[in-house]
Amino acid sequence: MNDVLAALGWRVSLRQRLTLVGYIFFLSAVFTVGGYAIALPFGDRTYVVELLLWIPWLIWLGYVFPRDHARAATAASPLPYRRAFFRQVAPGVSWNFAQMARPGLVGACDGGFGQLRPVPVAVGLCVVAAGATVIHIALRSLGVSRALFLSEYRIRPESRPLVTVGVYGWLRHPLFVGGVVTSLGIGVFFCTPGPLGTALANAAVLPVYQVLEDARCRRVHASYRDYQQSVAGLVPDVRRLGRQRSTEPH
């Protein structure tokens, strides 16, 4: 996170770290509540609004962000990331967080805590834990600064390292997959139409996300095409993993 603060032109301190986290949390909360407010007239069919709210984010990911990134990465400004962070990165990341978290708000506001049942609660918590674990492992491999796209705003291609170790050695998009799994776990936890439908709507965008994110990454990383061909995108290839382990030296 210190690299992000420096790229923003902020002093590296605990206070500034908390400010950065608080800013993203605030945006995420605003987007989460705003989306829920839009979905209120739909009753249990919140999944309709959830799907519609993915559309602007996918347009951002597939067109707006790559377009503005190409301009910012070659800009003469000494701090090209700062402007991109407030206009592109923070809103985009926060919108994603809001989509994944909204099943929880839907369940809580629709009285879901009064309808909890032991089996869905247990299964849901296990799924949430699995998703959170994938996110944690991915962040350990990737780092916060890369998760916030900092390295992609460095002009020289060699300074934009493509992470292929850890979980990224067997899954190209573990952060997004982990978020969807966590969202599904929240839906199962409440096990009512509103949260479940919203979580399933999040899962439904996975194939579209993969296509757009792979296309975006190919523009940024020269070696991404080879990486894409050798590592699974959303579901690990168990057979390939088995072959890799069998060829590793003992």
C-alpha positions in Angstrom: 0.0 0.0 0.0 2.9 2.3 0.5 3.6 2.3 -3.2 0.0 3.4 -3.8 0.4 6.3 -1.4 3.6 7.4 -3.0 2.0 7.3 -6.5 -0.8 9.4 -5.2 1.7 12.0 -3.8 0.6 11.3 -0.3 2.8 11.0 2.7 3.4 7.4 3.8 1.8 7.1 7.2 -0.8 5.1 9.1 -3.2 8.0 8.9 -3.0 8.1 5.1 -3.4 4.3 4.8 -6.6 4.6 6.9 -7.7 7.5 4.7 -7.2 5.4 1.5 -9.0 2.4 2.9 -11.8 4.6 4.3 -12.2 6.3 0.9 -12.7 3.0 -0.9 -14.9 1.6 1.9 -17.1 4.8 1.7 -17.5 4.5 -2.1 -18.3 0.8 -1.8 -21.0 1.6 0.8 -22.5 4.3 -1.3 -22.7 2.1 -4.3 -24.1 -0.9 -2.3 -26.8 1.2 -0.7 -27.6 3.0 -3.9 -28.0 -0.2 -5.9 -30.3 -1.6 -3.2 -32.4 1.5 -3.2 -32.8 1.2 -7.0 -33.8 -2.5 -6.6 -36.5 -1.9 -3.9 -39.4 -1.6 -6.3 -38.5 -5.0 -7.7 -39.1 -7.0 -4.5 -37.6 -10.4 -4.7 -36.5 -9.8 -8.3 -33.4 -7.8 -7.2 -31.4 -10.0 -9.5 -32.8 -7.9 -12.4 -31.3 -4.7 -11.1 -28.1 -6.5 -10.1 -27.6 -7.7 -13.7 -28.3 -4.2 -15.0 -25.9 -2.7 -12.6 -23.1 -4.9 -13.9 -23.5 -3.4 -17.4 -21.9 0.0 -16.7 -19.1 -1.7 -14.8 -18.4 -4.1 -17.7 -18.4 -1.2 -20.1 -15.9 0.5 -17.8 -13.7 -2.6 -17.7 -13.8 -3.4 -21.4 -13.7 0.1 -22.9 -13.5 3.2 -20.6 -10.7 1.9 -18.3 -8.4 0.6 -21.1 -9.0 3.8 -23.2 -8.1 6.1 -20.3 -5.3 3.8 -19.1 -3.6 4.0 -22.5 -3.7 7.8 -22.3 -2.5 8.0 -18.7 0.3 5.5 -19.1 2.0 7.7 -21.7 1.2 11.1 -20.1 4.0 13.5 -19.2 2.6 14.0 -15.7 4.9 12.8 -12.9 1.9 11.3 -11.1 -0.2 9.7 -13.9 -1.7 7.3 -11.4 -3.2 9.9 -9.1 -5.7 11.2 -11.6 -6.6 7.7 -12.8 -7.1 6.5 -9.2 -9.8 9.0 -8.3 -11.5 8.9 -11.7 -11.1 5.2 -12.7 -9.5 2.8 -10.2 -11.2 3.7 -6.9 -14.8 3.9 -8.4 -14.3 0.8 -10.5 -12.9 -1.3 -7.6 -15.6 0.0 -5.2 -18.4 -0.7 -7.7 -17.1 -4.3 -7.9 -17.1 -4.6 -4.1 -20.6 -3.2 -3.9 -21.9 -5.8 -6.3 -20.4 -8.6 -4.4 -21.6 -7.3 -1.0 -25.2 -6.4 -2.0 -26.7 -9.9 -1.4 -25.8 -9.3 2.3 -27.6 -5.9 2.4 -30.6 -7.4 0.6 -30.8 -10.3 3.1 -30.4 -8.0 6.1 -32.9 -5.4 5.0 -35.5 -8.0 3.9 -35.6 -9.7 7.3 -33.3 -12.5 6.4 -31.8 -12.8 9.9 -35.2 -13.8 11.2 -35.5 -16.6 8.7 -32.1 -18.3 9.2 -31.9 -22.1 9.1 -29.0 -24.1 10.4 -28.0 -26.0 7.3 -28.0 -23.0 4.9 -26.1 -20.9 7.5 -23.4 -23.6 7.9 -23.0 -24.2 4.2 -23.1 -20.4 3.5 -20.4 -19.7 6.1 -18.2 -22.4 4.6 -18.6 -21.0 1.1 -17.9 -17.4 2.4 -14.8 -18.7 4.1 -13.7 -20.5 0.9 -14.1 -17.3 -1.1 -12.4 -15.1 1.4 -9.5 -17.6 1.5 -9.1 -17.4 -2.3 -9.1 -13.6 -2.1 -6.5 -13.6 0.7 -4.2 -16.0 -1.1 -4.5 -14.0 -4.3 -3.7 -10.7 -2.5 -0.6 -12.3 -0.9 0.6 -13.3 -4.4 -0.4 -10.1 -6.2 -0.1 -7.4 -3.5 -2.4 -4.4 -2.8 -0.6 -2.1 -5.3 -1.1 -4.5 -8.2 -4.6 -5.2 -7.2 -5.2 -1.4 -7.5 -3.5 -1.5 -11.0 -0.5 0.7 -9.9 2.1 -1.3 -11.9 0.0 -0.9 -15.1 0.5 2.8 -15.0 4.3 2.5 -15.4 5.4 3.6 -18.9 8.1 0.9 -19.4 6.6 -2.5 -20.2 9.3 -4.3 -18.2 8.1 -2.4 -15.1 4.6 -4.0 -15.4 5.3 -7.5 -14.0 2.8 -10.2 -14.8 2.2 -12.3 -11.6 2.1 -16.0 -12.4 3.1 -17.5 -9.0 1.0 -18.9 -6.2 -2.7 -19.1 -7.0 -2.0 -17.2 -10.2 -0.2 -20.3 -11.4 -3.5 -22.2 -11.7 -6.1 -19.5 -12.0 -6.0 -16.2 -13.9 -8.7 -14.3 -12.1 -8.8 -15.5 -8.4 -9.8 -12.1 -7.0 -13.0 -11.9 -9.0 -13.7 -15.6 -8.6 -13.2 -15.3 -4.8 -15.5 -12.3 -4.7 -18.2 -14.3 -6.6 -17.8 -17.3 -4.3 -18.1 -15.1 -1.3 -21.2 -13.5 -2.7 -22.7 -16.9 -3.4 -22.0 -17.9 0.2 -23.8 -14.9 1.5 -26.8 -15.8 -0.7 -26.8 -19.4 0.6 -26.5 -18.1 4.2 -29.8 -16.2 4.0 -31.3 -18.7 1.5 -34.2 -16.5 0.5 -35.0 -15.3 -3.0 -33.6 -11.8 -2.8 -30.1 -12.6 -1.6 -29.9 -15.8 -3.6 -31.0 -14.2 -6.8 -28.6 -11.3 -6.4 -25.7 -13.6 -5.7 -26.6 -15.8 -8.8 -26.7 -12.6 -10.9 -23.1 -11.9 -9.8 -22.1 -15.4 -10.8 -23.8 -15.0 -14.2 -21.3 -12.2 -15.3 -18.2 -14.5 -14.8 -17.9 -15.5 -18.5 -18.3 -11.9 -19.7 -15.8 -10.7 -17.2 -13.3 -13.3 -18.3 -13.5 -12.2 -21.9 -13.2 -8.5 -21.2 -10.4 -8.8 -18.5 -8.3 -11.2 -20.7 -8.6 -8.7 -23.6 -7.6 -5.8 -21.3 -4.6 -7.7 -19.9 -3.4 -8.6 -23.3 -3.0 -4.9 -24.1 -1.0 -4.3 -20.9 1.2 -7.4 -20.7 3.1 -8.7 -23.7 3.4 -12.2 -22.3 -0.3 -12.4 -21.2 -1.4 -14.4 -24.3 1.0 -17.2 -23.5 -0.1 -17.1 -19.8 -3.8 -17.2 -20.9 -3.2 -20.3 -22.9 -1.4 -22.1 -20.1 -3.5 -21.2 -17.0 -7.3 -21.6 -16.5 -9.4 -18.5 -16.2 -12.3 -19.2 -13.8 -12.2 -22.9 -12.9 -8.8 -24.6 -12.2 -7.9 -27.4 -14.7 -7.4 -30.3 -12.3 -6.0 -32.5 -15.1 -3.4 -29.9 -16.0 -2.5 -29.4 -12.3 -2.0 -33.1 -12.0 0.3 -33.2 -15.0 2.3 -30.3 -13.6 2.8 -32.0 -10.3 3.8 -35.2 -11.9 6.6 -33.5 -13.9 8.0 -31.5 -11.0 11.4 -32.8 -9.7 11.2 -34.7 -6.4 
